[in-house]
Amino acid sequence: MSEINLFKNLQKTNKVFFIAEAGSNHTKSLKKCFKLIDIAKNAGADAIKFQSFFSDEIASKNIKYNNIHPKFKKYGKNLYEFYKNFEMPEKFYPKIHSYCKKKKINFMTSVFGIKSLKISSKFSDIIKVASFESDYYELINEIIKLNKAIIISTGCSTNQEILNLRDFLKKKKYNNFSILHCGSSYPLKFEDVNLKYISNLKKIFKKKIIGYSDHTTSASTCIGAVAIGAKIIEKHFTISRSDGSPDSFFSCNGNELKFLINSIRELETSLGINKKIITKSINAMRKAKRSYYATKNLKKGNLLKHDDIIALRPSVEGSVKVENYFKVLNKRLKSDLKISEPLLNKHIY
């Protein structure tokens, strides 16, 4: 699938574009990056996504405003130090891109600033905008200038902010984008997932691909999102939950990622079309429906009474449909009917 035609192609089928979110779980190790790519490819993901940022474009150096959650103190005394520890080294990009190409999996990154965009956009035709940057119009505008496909998460946006984003993209006359429902809490509680909001996003962004970025520790939410129409799924994964990354504790491992993607692929096939169809295998089973059979020997000219016939399996070709029971009562027989013979349409007036 060509990246540039991603959204157009997803509109036409039940295919789900699955993004395996490696995030910063590489812990600045190129060897881990390659291992993460291998896991994503083996699991059946369409793309692997890393995060592109430099600490000076994502966090203030002003300590007064730079508090960090106590559980992340081990990664840095403040936000600036925290992000500094997980920057993707610039020299990694061409190597990772080349390895993804070799493995035939799309390379993507979330970008958090203009500097990281300039680097990552050389290697990816799909640019992800994270939930916290969904109103960072300066950045989104720079992506638009590059004519890149954009996927935007909305995890901490209010409904009004989402409407504002829609209006901004309309004003820019830019259509090459997709919106993901999301919940920006790590891990996300089930009661906070709110999958039904996907239907609202479909109404707000008419004819656009809507997806879901998951931060729960389960597969069920992603599967549920696909069932109600999500065409892009993003899920964090890691080599091991003890690999030293701040994202690892809510990420799935390789086996869980594979199970999730296999489940989604099964669901893709199961979704079908918005029309009742009788497949070849189902049609073969229609013989298990019922036909009416004579309960006794019946003579030509007899009026059919309730006690003369019984609905039994199997269905016989040319027989009176059981749904027509009330229409055939008191009809005359055109010919004799032996006990246990099916009542055919040709037998009655």
Phi, psi and omega in degrees: 000127176288133182301319187294336179258014186308306187292323180296318181292323181292333179294333190271343186225181173272005181301135176252132177270114185258123178254116175274112186272103178278336178055233177251022181289000175283342183044042175063031177245119179296324178300319178293323177303313180296320179296318178297320177298317179300317180296315181297317180294315180297328180283344178097018179290151176277331182212154170244138183236130172252182179243130181252114175200158170239139187304327183283354176250002182236337183220145178286150175272353182286105186301330182302325183251014195245037181294152178233148180300137183310323183291346179256006182300331182293344180264353181162151183287339181209176183301320181300312179295321179304307181292328178301325181288347185234018175297138173283118179302136184302325181292345180288328191305305181297327181289317179293317179300316180297320180291321177298318179297318178298321182274356179059053174224139182293137176262129179224159168220154165273133180252144185237007179185170183295320181297313180291329177297316182300325180282307186292328184293344176291339188242351183225136176268353176242121180248130179262136173249120184287164184305318184288348180252009186293344174249014178274073188297331177301315179292313181300322179296323178292325177293317179302319180300331180277353182057043178264150171292133184241134172243123186241123175274152185232034190299329180237024179269141171283167177301320180295320178295327176292320176296322177297320178297315177304314182293324178297314180294323176298315181299324179280353181055041181251127185243351186274063182214163175223153182243136178248130168289149185195163171228116187272070173218146193226104356281161181275131177287149182301322181290351180255002185289310175057053182301331183297342179293342176304322178298322177294318179298325177297324180285321181292315181251075184300136177066016177254152176287128177247137180228194184215128174253122191255137175234016174279176177257020185236163174269340189298324183293321177294317180296318178297321180297318178296320181299330181257014168118001177293132182251352173230133176235134177237131183218131177291140176216164182210167177289315179208143179291353179251026186275004174090009179261147179292346179267347190297325189294338178247008180270152175273159177269181185301316180295320179292323177297316180296317178301315181298312182294319177299320179296319179293320178297321176296319180294320176308312181293325184284337186297323177065217183232165182279057183199139179287125180233145174254104182285170181301318182291323178290321180300323179296330181277353180294344176294342179282355173288177188256155167234161175272136179237150179289136179269353181201171174290129183239141183264150174306135179093346178297145170275130182289128178245166183306318184282354183278338186225158178217141180274117181223161171273153001270171173286141181243135180299133179086000182278163176293128179294139183297336178292344181264018182311310185287343178277336183264343177300136180071012171275151180272146176280136177278340183208168177297151177224120182278156179306137179074002174281144177288146176275113181262160179301327182288347181280347187234155177284000000 
